[in-house]
């Protein structure tokens, strides 16, 4: 017996992990593109802020 699972339902299941992974890529991209010449403290603060926003979005999706 084979059960059919649509890709959309699989994406909904894995969406919090996808959000965290995309957020990590955004943090790295922002750091490399825009914050290269900034101080280490500013780079860390911006990275932490973006990471927090991505994690909050993932948690919000889980609670949805």
N, C-alpha and C positions, 0 to 999 in steps of 0.2 A: 504494500500500500504506500503510495507516494502522496505527500501533501504538497500542495502548491503554495508557495510563498511569493508574494509580489515584491519587487525591489523597493517599492514605496514603503511597504510595511517594515521591511528590513532597515531602510534608512531611518524611519521614525524610531525604531528600536535603538539604533546606534547613533542617533543624532547628538546626544550629549558628548560622546567621545569625538565626533566629527567637529563639534564646536570648539572643544579644547585643542584639538590638533590644528585647526585653522587659526585659532587665536595665537598659538605658539608660533606659527609661521608669520603671522602679522607682527608679532613682537620682534621677531628676528629681522623681518624686512624693515620695519620702522627704525630699528637700531642701526642697521647697515646703511640705509638710504638717507635718513634725515638726522640721526644723532651721532654720527661718527666723530664730529669735532666737539661735541658737548662734553661736559664734565661727567665723570663716572657716576657721581651722585644723581645727576639729572637723568642719565641713561637708566640707572637702576629704578628711579622713581617712576619714570614713564613706562618702563617694562612691567613694573609691579602693578601700576594702574591698569594697563591694558590686560594683563593676566587676570587681575581681579574681575574686570568687566566680563571677560570670557567665561570665567568660572561661575560668576553670578548668572550669566545667561544660561549656561548649562544646567545649573541647579534650578533655575526658573523653568526650564523645559522639563526637567524631571518632575517638578511639582505640578506641571500643567496637566 
